Amino acid sequence: MPIVPLHGHDALRARLADARARGALPQSLLLHGEGGIGKQRLALWLAQSILCEGDAPPCGACRQCRYTNELTHPDLIWAFPRPKLKDSDPSLDEVKLDLNQATQDRAKAGGLYSPPPGSEGIFVATTRLLVQMASVTPAMARRKVIVVGEADRMSPPLENAEAPAANAFLKLLEEPPADTNIILTSSAPGALLPTIRSRVVALRVAPLGVEAMRGWLQEPLVKEALDKAHLPGSLDERIRLAGGAPGRLLAAQESGAAAEIARKLLEVALSGDRSRLLRTALAQGSSGARGAFTDVLEALTVELHNRSRSAVTQSDERTARNAARAVSLVEESKVMAGGNVSPQLITASLLSELSRVLSS
């Protein structure tokens, strides 16, 4: 399935297409602007244009375009914030496997995704991988493209041993191989290292206009995702909530999904059914989905606060007190989730404790 088409940014797209046609497109670019306005989707569109073998790139019909739109093109590398792998010094194969799996997950969702949590980043091991892949001959197209989303979340080197990788990436930005384009995106360009900013040509990306937002919202995959998040059904209301940034609605989608899971966890805990507790715990995401799991814990805290407030208004002191005690259990679980404890183990322990506390 191809990812959702790019909407809007017409003037900038025309400018980039003209530069490409004239052979004047900088090899190292930075697309910057407000969060959620589609900078990474625009970068993928530009990658498609660069890799396209049709007469009017991106033609959308050639083999290169089809593979790019499915995020399966071997000459397109898309890096973005990911959880830090458990191994303190993961191999390039491990990093590549993790990044490929995350890209496939985004492809299955039509290229729709919510902002990664703050605990995720682009770590030095990923930087090493990008440098290594830039040196490889293109597998299918005449060129290869490296897209680095949220490049301001690249981790600076912490030890002398990491300095060579950081320096190699700076060298890559300054002098990319002749067959390579590098596109960085950032919502906080001021957070980028000055040494990175000095090596790229920066282009500002503006928020989407009303008509572009309307077109994006009418895409079937988008409508389906936002309906599941229980966002307002009115098209005009969704346009107003987005404020030109589709990503804001996708963040709300993730919040809605997390809230739904949190409500189910609370329901299971209140049931006191031990076998149901265990089944629910096993259904939680793997360690590779810590960001989503943390969002669920945050939503569970909100649910418990709401339960406590509701009990207070009804003069139900016991329920209010137990809900407040339960919040502290969730907070302890959040600390554990920041480590290497699996979400399944955390959930099993948490549900058991919540069941005991809420029924006491």
C-alpha positions as CSV (number, residue, x, y, z in Angstrom):
1,M,0.0,0.0,0.0
2,P,1.4,3.5,-0.9
3,I,1.6,6.1,1.9
4,V,-0.9,8.9,2.0
5,P,-0.1,11.5,-0.8
6,L,1.5,14.8,0.0
7,H,-0.9,17.8,0.1
8,G,0.1,21.4,0.0
9,H,3.5,23.1,0.0
10,D,2.9,23.8,-3.7
11,A,5.2,26.9,-4.0
12,L,8.1,25.1,-2.3
13,R,7.6,22.0,-4.3
14,A,7.7,24.0,-7.5
15,R,10.9,25.7,-6.4
16,L,12.5,22.3,-5.5
17,A,11.4,20.7,-8.8
18,D,12.9,23.6,-10.8
19,A,16.2,23.4,-8.9
20,R,16.3,19.7,-9.6
21,A,15.5,20.1,-13.3
22,R,18.4,22.7,-13.6
23,G,20.8,20.5,-11.7
24,A,21.0,23.1,-9.0
25,L,19.4,21.2,-6.1
26,P,21.8,21.3,-3.1
27,Q,22.9,17.8,-2.0
28,S,22.5,18.7,1.7
29,L,19.2,20.3,2.6
30,L,17.5,21.3,5.8
31,L,13.7,21.6,5.8
32,H,12.5,23.5,8.9
33,G,9.3,24.8,10.2
34,E,6.6,24.3,12.8
35,G,6.0,20.8,14.2
36,G,3.5,18.6,12.4
37,I,3.3,20.5,9.1
38,G,4.6,17.6,7.0
39,K,8.3,18.3,6.6
40,Q,9.2,14.6,6.6
41,R,6.5,13.8,4.1
42,L,7.8,16.7,1.9
43,A,11.3,15.2,2.2
44,L,10.0,11.8,1.1
45,W,8.3,13.5,-1.9
46,L,11.6,15.2,-2.8
47,A,13.3,11.8,-2.4
48,Q,10.8,10.3,-4.8
49,S,11.4,13.2,-7.3
50,I,15.2,12.5,-7.1
51,L,14.9,8.8,-7.6
52,C,12.2,9.0,-10.3
53,E,13.1,7.7,-13.8
54,G,10.0,9.3,-15.5
55,D,9.9,12.4,-17.7
56,A,8.1,14.6,-15.2
57,P,9.4,13.6,-11.7
58,P,7.9,12.5,-9.5
59,C,5.8,10.7,-12.1
60,G,4.2,8.4,-9.6
61,A,4.1,5.5,-12.1
62,C,7.6,4.3,-12.6
63,R,9.2,1.5,-10.6
64,Q,11.3,4.0,-8.5
65,C,8.2,6.0,-7.6
66,R,6.2,3.0,-6.6
67,Y,8.9,1.6,-4.3
68,T,9.4,5.0,-2.8
69,N,5.7,5.5,-2.1
70,E,5.7,2.1,-0.4
71,L,8.8,3.0,1.6
72,T,10.5,-0.1,0.2
73,H,13.1,1.5,-2.1
74,P,16.6,0.2,-1.3
75,D,18.1,3.5,-2.2
76,L,16.0,5.5,0.2
77,I,17.1,5.6,3.8
78,W,14.7,7.2,6.3
79,A,16.1,7.8,9.8
80,F,14.1,9.2,12.7
81,P,14.0,9.1,16.5
82,R,14.0,5.6,17.9
83,P,14.3,4.0,21.3
84,K,17.9,3.4,22.3
85,L,18.7,-0.3,21.8
86,K,19.6,-2.3,24.9
87,D,23.1,-3.1,23.7
88,S,25.3,-0.2,24.7
89,D,27.2,-0.7,21.4
90,P,24.8,-2.3,18.9
91,S,26.1,-3.5,15.5
92,L,25.1,-1.7,12.3
93,D,23.0,-4.7,11.4
94,E,21.0,-4.4,14.6
95,V,20.4,-0.7,14.1
96,K,19.5,-1.2,10.4
97,L,17.0,-4.0,11.4
98,D,15.4,-1.7,14.0
99,L,15.1,1.2,11.6
100,N,13.7,-1.0,8.8
101,Q,11.1,-2.4,11.1
102,A,10.1,1.0,12.3
103,T,9.8,2.2,8.7
104,Q,7.7,-0.8,7.7
105,D,5.4,0.0,10.7
106,R,5.0,3.6,9.4
107,A,4.3,2.2,5.9
108,K,1.6,-0.1,7.1
109,A,-0.1,3.0,8.7
110,G,0.0,4.8,5.4
111,G,2.9,7.1,6.5
112,L,0.7,8.4,9.4
113,Y,2.4,8.5,12.7
114,S,2.3,10.6,15.9
115,P,5.4,12.4,17.3
116,P,7.9,10.1,19.0
117,P,8.3,10.6,22.7
118,G,11.1,12.6,24.2
119,S,13.0,9.4,25.3
120,E,13.6,8.5,21.7
121,G,16.5,10.0,19.6
122,I,18.9,9.5,16.7
123,F,21.8,8.0,18.5
124,V,25.4,7.7,17.5
125,A,25.0,4.1,16.3
126,T,22.4,5.4,13.8
127,T,24.8,8.1,12.6
128,R,27.4,5.4,12.0
129,L,24.9,3.5,9.9
130,L,24.0,6.6,7.8
131,V,27.7,7.2,7.0
132,Q,28.2,3.6,6.1
133,M,25.1,3.5,3.8
134,A,26.1,6.7,2.1
135,S,29.3,5.0,0.9
136,V,27.4,2.1,-0.8
137,T,26.6,2.1,-4.5
138,P,22.9,2.6,-5.3
139,A,21.2,-0.7,-5.6
140,M,18.4,0.2,-8.1
141,A,18.3,3.9,-8.9
142,R,21.0,6.2,-10.2
143,R,21.2,8.0,-6.9
144,K,20.4,7.3,-3.2
145,V,18.7,9.6,-0.7
146,I,19.1,9.8,3.0
147,V,16.2,11.5,4.9
148,V,16.8,12.3,8.6
149,G,13.6,13.3,10.3
150,E,13.8,15.5,13.5
151,A,17.6,15.9,13.0
152,D,17.7,18.2,16.1
153,R,17.3,15.0,18.1
154,M,20.6,13.6,17.0
155,S,22.6,12.8,20.1
156,P,25.9,14.7,20.3
157,P,28.9,12.5,20.9
158,L,29.4,11.8,24.7
159,E,32.8,10.1,24.6
160,N,36.0,10.3,22.6
161,A,35.1,6.9,21.0
162,E,32.0,8.5,19.5
163,A,33.7,11.5,18.0
164,P,34.8,9.7,14.8
165,A,31.2,8.9,13.9
166,A,30.1,12.5,14.5
167,N,32.9,13.9,12.5
168,A,32.3,11.5,9.7
169,F,28.6,12.6,9.6
170,L,29.7,16.3,9.4
171,K,32.1,15.4,6.6
172,L,29.2,13.6,4.8
173,L,27.0,16.7,5.0
174,E,29.8,18.9,3.7
175,E,30.9,16.6,0.9
176,P,28.2,13.9,0.1
177,P,29.2,11.3,-2.4
178,A,28.3,12.4,-5.9
179,D,25.4,10.0,-6.1
180,T,23.8,10.9,-2.7
181,N,21.4,13.5,-1.5
182,I,20.8,14.2,2.2
183,I,17.6,15.9,3.5
184,L,17.3,16.8,7.2
185,T,14.1,18.1,8.8
186,S,13.7,19.9,12.0
187,S,11.0,21.8,14.0
188,A,13.7,23.3,16.2
189,P,16.6,24.2,13.9
190,G,18.2,26.3,16.7
191,A,18.8,23.1,18.6
192,L,20.9,21.7,15.8
193,L,24.7,21.8,16.3
194,P,26.1,24.9,14.6
195,T,28.5,22.6,12.7
196,I,25.5,20.9,11.2
197,R,23.6,24.1,10.3
198,S,26.7,25.5,8.6
199,R,26.9,22.5,6.2
200,V,23.3,22.5,4.9
201,V,21.1,24.8,2.8
202,A,18.1,25.7,4.9
203,L,14.6,26.0,3.5
204,R,11.6,27.1,5.6
205,V,8.4,25.1,5.2
206,A,5.1,26.9,5.9
207,P,2.0,25.4,7.5
208,L,-0.7,24.0,5.1
209,G,-3.4,26.2,3.8
210,V,-7.1,25.4,4.3
211,E,-7.6,23.7,1.0
212,A,-4.6,21.5,1.4
213,M,-5.7,20.5,4.9
214,R,-9.2,19.8,3.5
215,G,-7.7,17.5,0.8
216,W,-5.5,15.7,3.3
217,L,-8.4,15.2,5.8
218,Q,-10.5,13.6,3.0
219,E,-7.9,10.9,2.3
220,P,-9.6,7.6,3.3
221,L,-6.7,6.4,5.6
222,V,-6.6,9.8,7.3
223,K,-10.3,9.9,7.9
224,E,-10.3,6.3,9.3
225,A,-7.4,7.1,11.7
226,L,-8.9,10.3,13.0
227,D,-12.4,8.7,13.4
228,K,-10.8,6.0,15.6
229,A,-9.3,8.7,17.7
230,H,-12.8,10.1,18.3
231,L,-11.8,13.5,17.1
232,P,-14.7,15.9,16.1
233,G,-16.3,14.6,12.9
234,S,-16.8,18.0,11.3
235,L,-14.2,18.7,8.6
236,D,-14.2,22.4,9.5
237,E,-13.6,21.6,13.1
238,R,-10.7,19.3,12.3
239,I,-9.2,22.0,10.1
240,R,-9.4,24.5,12.9
241,L,-7.8,22.1,15.4
242,A,-4.9,21.3,13.1
243,G,-4.0,25.0,12.5
244,G,-2.2,24.0,9.3
245,A,-0.3,21.1,11.0
246,P,-1.7,17.7,10.2
247,G,0.7,16.2,12.8
248,R,-1.3,17.8,15.6
249,L,-4.3,15.7,14.7
250,L,-2.1,12.6,14.5
251,A,-0.8,13.4,18.0
252,A,-4.4,13.6,19.2
253,Q,-5.0,10.3,17.5
254,E,-2.3,8.7,19.5
255,S,-3.6,10.3,22.7
256,G,-7.0,8.9,21.9
257,A,-5.7,5.4,21.3
258,A,-3.7,5.6,24.6
259,A,-6.7,6.8,26.5
260,E,-8.8,3.9,25.2
261,I,-6.1,1.3,26.2
262,A,-5.9,3.0,29.7
263,R,-9.6,2.7,30.2
264,K,-9.4,-1.0,29.3
265,L,-6.5,-1.5,31.7
266,L,-8.5,0.2,34.5
267,E,-11.6,-2.0,33.7
268,V,-9.5,-5.1,33.9
269,A,-7.9,-4.1,37.2
270,L,-11.4,-3.4,38.7
271,S,-12.6,-6.8,37.5
272,G,-10.1,-8.6,39.7
273,D,-10.1,-11.5,37.2
274,R,-6.5,-12.9,37.5
275,S,-6.5,-14.7,34.1
276,R,-7.8,-11.6,32.4
277,L,-5.1,-9.6,34.1
278,L,-2.4,-11.9,32.7
279,R,-3.9,-11.9,29.2
280,T,-4.1,-8.2,29.1
281,A,-0.5,-7.8,30.3
282,L,0.8,-10.2,27.6
283,A,-1.0,-8.1,25.0
284,Q,1.1,-5.0,25.8
285,G,3.7,-3.8,23.3
286,S,7.3,-5.1,23.3
287,S,10.3,-3.2,24.6
288,G,10.6,-1.6,21.2
289,A,7.4,0.3,21.8
290,R,8.3,2.0,25.1
291,G,7.1,5.4,23.9
292,A,3.6,4.2,23.2
293,F,3.5,2.3,26.5
294,T,4.6,5.4,28.4
295,D,1.7,7.3,26.7
296,V,-0.7,4.6,28.0
297,L,0.7,5.0,31.5
298,E,0.2,8.8,31.2
299,A,-3.4,8.3,30.1
300,L,-3.9,5.9,33.0
301,T,-2.9,8.6,35.4
302,V,-5.4,10.9,33.9
303,E,-8.2,8.2,34.2
304,L,-7.4,7.7,37.9
305,H,-7.4,11.4,38.6
306,N,-10.8,11.7,36.9
307,R,-12.0,8.7,39.0
308,S,-10.8,10.4,42.2
309,R,-12.4,13.8,41.3
310,S,-15.7,12.1,40.4
311,A,-15.7,10.2,43.7
312,V,-15.0,13.4,45.7
313,T,-18.1,15.1,44.1
314,Q,-20.1,12.1,45.1
315,S,-18.7,12.1,48.7
316,D,-17.2,8.7,48.1
317,E,-14.1,9.0,50.2
318,R,-13.0,5.4,49.9
319,T,-13.0,5.4,46.1
320,A,-11.3,8.8,46.0
321,R,-8.6,7.7,48.4
322,N,-7.9,4.4,46.6
323,A,-7.7,6.1,43.2
324,A,-5.1,8.6,44.6
325,R,-3.1,5.7,46.0
326,A,-3.3,4.0,42.6
327,V,-1.8,7.0,40.9
328,S,1.4,6.5,42.9
329,L,1.6,2.9,41.6
330,V,1.4,4.2,38.0
331,E,4.1,6.7,38.7
332,E,6.4,4.0,39.9
333,S,5.6,2.0,36.7
334,K,6.6,5.0,34.6
335,V,10.0,5.0,36.2
336,M,10.4,1.3,35.5
337,A,9.3,1.9,31.8
338,G,12.2,4.2,31.4
339,G,14.6,1.3,32.0
340,N,14.9,-2.1,30.4
341,V,11.9,-3.8,32.1
342,S,9.5,-5.1,29.5
343,P,6.0,-3.5,29.2
344,Q,4.4,-6.9,29.7
345,L,6.1,-7.5,33.1
346,I,5.3,-3.9,34.2
347,T,1.7,-4.3,33.2
348,A,1.3,-7.6,35.0
349,S,2.7,-6.2,38.2
350,L,0.8,-2.9,37.9
351,L,-2.6,-4.5,37.2
352,S,-2.2,-6.9,40.1
353,E,-1.4,-3.9,42.5
354,L,-4.1,-1.7,41.0
355,S,-6.7,-4.5,41.5
356,R,-5.6,-4.9,45.2
357,V,-5.6,-1.1,45.9
358,L,-8.8,-0.2,44.1
359,S,-10.8,-2.9,45.8
360,S,-9.5,-2.3,49.3
